[in-house]
Amino acid sequence: MNKQKRSFINAIWDFCCSLKLTIVILILLAATSIIGTVIQQNRQPEEYIRIYGEATFRLFEKLQFFDMYHSWWFLTLLALFAINLTACSIKRLPRVFKVVKNPNLTPDESFYRSLSTLEEVVSKEKPENLRDKIAAFLKKEFAEPRITEQDGKIHLYSEKMAWARFGVYITHASILIIFIGAIIGNVFGFKAFVNIVEGTETSRVWKRGGVEPQPIDLGFTVRCEDFSMTYYEGSMRPKEYKSLITIIDNGEKVKVDRPVIVNDPLTYKGIVFYQSSYGPAGNPSFTIEATERASGEKQTYTLEQGKRARLPGGATVRVTNFAENFQNFGPAARIEVTKAGQAPRSFTVLKNFPQFDEQRGGDYIFSLAGLEQRQYTGLQVAKDPGVWVVWIGCTLLVVGSIVAFFLSHRRVWVSIMPLEDGRSGIMMGGNAHRNQAAFEMAFDDLKDNLKKEING
């Protein structure tokens, strides 16, 4: 029974450590991430139904394609990947640590023969003299050696960058740290939005995703003091839109008129506000000047769109429509004048050309003196307390990748043994755990220099 139980545990352990499992998980993660790229995430159901239809929407909703990065199956893949990384590291790390901590200090001839880089030299000098000479040479040309004497032989061992063997494990740890940071952000953070009309304030934002967006209390108040846009010269194409935001916390203004533009967000208490969108808020207000043609008497009216005002003589006037840039002539309003017993008459007035309406005729000459349209600013709101954990993980990922791919643990062994004729035999070998070809070129230079040093 114990043997069967142990065999089962060993099978599970081998599965978790499997390189095949790693490859399969990476392929699945890459393939499923395409879904999150093709299908926009966390939109409103109406938008999905309009794009995919009712039946496809229901299927995708059950498969959690609309919020796949929080779906059970995607999180399961991430968990399996984390387990696989951890198991592989646990399995291989002790062996690597042993190689670094307890290197072979007394290699025999069979060990040297197993190396791809090997050189044998015979010297007339005694082993004791060669020991000091070779030790000084290795210290100067490679690294300070560790000297071991055993069975009449002298062994010198030098190494460089032993810690380079741990680069891959730094990379593994960094990926796990990034996962932890992402989990912290998902559990304790949020992504939300809020629309704030100029001159108003709010202390709540609305969480993205779900059928009904959920309100989130910020714990402080956000006020939009002003919203403005600049345009490219000669057109009405927006060049920049900017919000002036004030943060009020416990009745105190802690940030006043802080500009928020695209790529320059505002951050307060770990919550980041990004400029996202804008739009008109409510009906615009128009300042209309009506000049009686006969007397030249001028009247000024402030009207909201659709509201009527009475002119002297009993006629009424209202603004039925407007355009911010009418055929590139600037702001314009469509005015309707109604006289008792007559059909309404409509015409257009231009703000930049106040005399334009004189050509129309009629009892009154109208001009558009002003147009005020309040705007709302649309802000994306994000809180991610795990972002610094993710940044730490990314930094370690870069460091670990550099160490793992560009650095190597290089080792050199030299053994000196006395020969029967009074001379000394020298065996020299080395290897690198990565980029062996480059090491062999360096080793060739090292052994040539050692020969020169020995032979004087």
Order of alpha helices (4+ residues) and beta strands (2+ residues): alpha-alpha-alpha-alpha-alpha-alpha-beta-alpha-beta-beta-alpha-beta-beta-beta-beta-beta-beta-beta-beta-beta-beta-beta-beta-beta-beta-beta-alpha-beta-beta-alpha
